[in-house]
Amino acid sequence: MTTHRKLIEVALPLEAINRESAREKSIRHGHPSTLHLWWARRPLAACRAVIFASIVDDPSSHPEQFPTEASQDAERQRLFRLIEELVKWENVNNEEVLGRARAEILKATDGNPPPLLDPFAGGGSIPLEAQRLGLEAHASDLNPVAVLINKALIEIPPKFAGRPPVHPDVGANGRSPLLGRDWRGAEGLAEDVRYYGQWMRDEAERRIGRLYPKVKLPGIEASAGLPQGWEKPPKGSNLEKGGGEATVIAWLWARTVRCPNPACGAQMPLVRSFALSTKAGKQAWVEPIVDRSQQPPIVRFEVRTGIGKPREGTVNRRGATCLCCGTPTPLSYVRLEAQDGRMGTIPLAIVADSPMGRIYLPPDSEHEKIARSAQPRWKPEERVTTPSHDVDRLPMYGMYTWGDAFTPRQLVALTTFSDLVGEARERVRCDAIAAGLPDDGVLLEEGGITATAYADAIATYLAFALDKGVDYWSSICSWHSSGEKMRNTFGRQAIAMVWDYAECCPFSNSTGNWLACIEWVWKVIAQLPCRGKATVLQLDAISAQRGDASSVISTDPPYYDNIGYADLSDFFYVWLRRSLVHSYSCLFSTLLVPKAQELVATPYRFGGSKERAQQFFETGLGEAFKRMRERTNPDYPLTIYYAFKQAEFECGDNDGPDTAMVVASTGWETMLEGLIRSDFQITGTWPMRTELGNRIVADKSNALASSIVLVCRPRPDDAPLTTRRDFLNALKRELPAALRDLQRGNIAPVDLAQASIGPGMAIYSRYRRVLEADGAAMTVRTALALINQALDAYLAEQEGEYDADTRWALAWFEQFGFEEGPFGDAETLSKAKNTSVGGMVEAGILAARGGKVRLLRREELPADWDPGADRRLTVWEVAQQLIRTMQERGEPAAAALLSQVGGLGDVARDLAYRLYTICERKGWSSEALPYNGLVVAWSEVGRLAVEQPKEMPMQGGLFDS
């Protein structure tokens, strides 16, 4: 039987897919990512495009229909236009667009589309998009939190699709009182979650509202005016008359330890930042006041607004400083105090909401007394896994159990809402019966579809809302001074230590309140596709693939040791289990998330042995790939998402660390070794923008921004052998074209090394073996090293496009950066590059004085630079001026400059790749960022440049001649 090449093995509209994938990460309400937090979730747009293109044939597979290249390209462009519409968030439920995509899939499969299996389902993006495209979706994961997320996305909604809500306030005819029509898809389910979530909020406030008092506002005298940042109070309000009350958004606290100075002994407030609001015109901060009249001294806090700035914080990565006596204190002392139970807390400020906006007030003794009076009836006593690097900050600072991550008042709130999940479940069951739904008592977990199962479904989503609260109601949350809002626990894929934390009020109207948590959830439910058959099982990836049925397999396997999903999931699992154990007794049969079988290379599970951890990961992942080869439908390729950035460097005998070469990546090596040993070959690779650049872990860093989607087929049994020399020749012949395509697609420099692995390994994997000179098989590690060397050679060869001055600047930068170097070295290098030091000074890129030479920094270059009038134009200056203009004046101004430099702009972009690579190897992270940013913004800057009028007046005379 002839296997047709699929579209994903030939071409994709990658720019459109990447644009929508990156944009999707900024979408909030209604997006499945807001249903429940999951780490490293793939964008829906990318998953939808990959699945569609993996099933639909490339036109070249049908020469009888498309006999010429022109006709094939025309058909390909038609499919591209469909994909470009398909990946837009606005079309996520557009039945016209989705209908066309499903019709293409039916045509490609003769009306019998295959099921899709994701054995590492995680956050559920892949099976959800398979369901949206009309495929039968099968998802599995060992992690019970991931299993429940997948059930909530693809398994539960179809069971109750098209049904009206059961709550008593629904219209008498069962129609929507808000929409004026019948309930579609999961809208009825969503409405019940909203209704019972509101009931929980009202009931919780009745029970524990006393623990969250309103704050009394100071009187506002007309003569005194308003504090800076306050708006005028509403006419006739209590605030205008003086005083009044406001709802608290958050109470801000600082942790404390006793000063180690015996002459002091004060409780040292540990504060990272005293800033409350950094918004222009609304600045506010906490001012510490030391009272030395007491012994030991005590610290109280006042709130300041207006002109001024806060003092430096008292704690950072190097240690802490006592506010009272100035004694520096190492973090080791702070940790010991915390581990011995001697870490305390002190109130810093109160943030309230009012008709005038955010109000910052000093601590209130009555509020402090109320907070400390909270007595939780229950707390999670399960121990925090240690020494997992994802969660080890908790026990390091005396928080040994998961309950220790919460204040007593937070525990009271969480247990109250958890109890109400169970109570709401019973109310739903009774209301469902009253609404006419039969009840056979069969649980949802057991396959039920009547009143009891429906109550389980609503309880599941309410428990997810509670987990949103868990994320915002821990003592690991902080106050976002620039956004004036709560910041949640998981700003990154680990639990960090937070010194000055924010305690959220569940009954406010600000970020993190209970109704906001409910809203995140019900808006997702209303958007779910609710189509066809779906199954979700709690199984490891190997067990999930046993059986005879063949499937399309698309999956996102774990990334070696990057993320400890099981360790992190315990944070939520203990609360899910408390709320839902009676509905899912099998899923929550363990006290914590199962970890022994989890496929991650975590040494602590193997007595600290990295070798045993790596062997475990290699063996497990290899077995999973072996099962994939047995289970995958031979008509369709296997697609694997992989996003791992870990470079290992190797120096020559006479080289220093600055000349280190990337030789391999352990994560990539391990994954590829398992894939190739399972007799797969790579037939396509696509770098897809899947990581959000504004997340905390990527802020001001060079974090990986793309996943590489590997397209694989079983390697033919008659695949040839080859030699190292032939493999190197193939790399030299084929890799440059692939790298040029990646650069034309504006792949970020931070991702280029990872993306080059794909086409390089595609060459390596098409052979049964690559033989070394001694007849031994070349290892994946060696192949990766050779691919990285080929990438270096390719970037070096691009220097031929540069002018002599730029070639000199590049070589000098690699040795000295922007620091000074000897004039003699500069002169010698200039002769080798066929230029002169004096000429480069004249060109305006170099300073030479006192026997020293250095490259001018971007901010030192002429602010009124006019490329048209520059008599010695260099690619170096074009690149630096583009970056400077974009940083100082934005993309439109950079586009105006790009339109003036013409073709030199593309060469400057290529230079940015080379400069980024140098900076990364040197460890110059801050200097690497601008080069990465230039390439990332290139598509938009280029688009704006094309739209520039021929004669455009420049603002401020920047480019005037």
Order of alpha helices (4+ residues) and beta strands (2+ residues): alpha-alpha-alpha-alpha-beta-alpha-beta-alpha-alpha-alpha-beta-alpha-beta-beta-beta-beta-beta-beta-beta-beta-alpha-beta-beta-alpha-alpha-alpha-alpha-beta-beta-beta-alpha-beta-alpha-beta-alpha-alpha-beta-beta-beta-alpha-beta-beta-beta-alpha-alpha-beta-alpha-alpha-beta-alpha-alpha-beta-beta-alpha-alpha-alpha-alpha-alpha
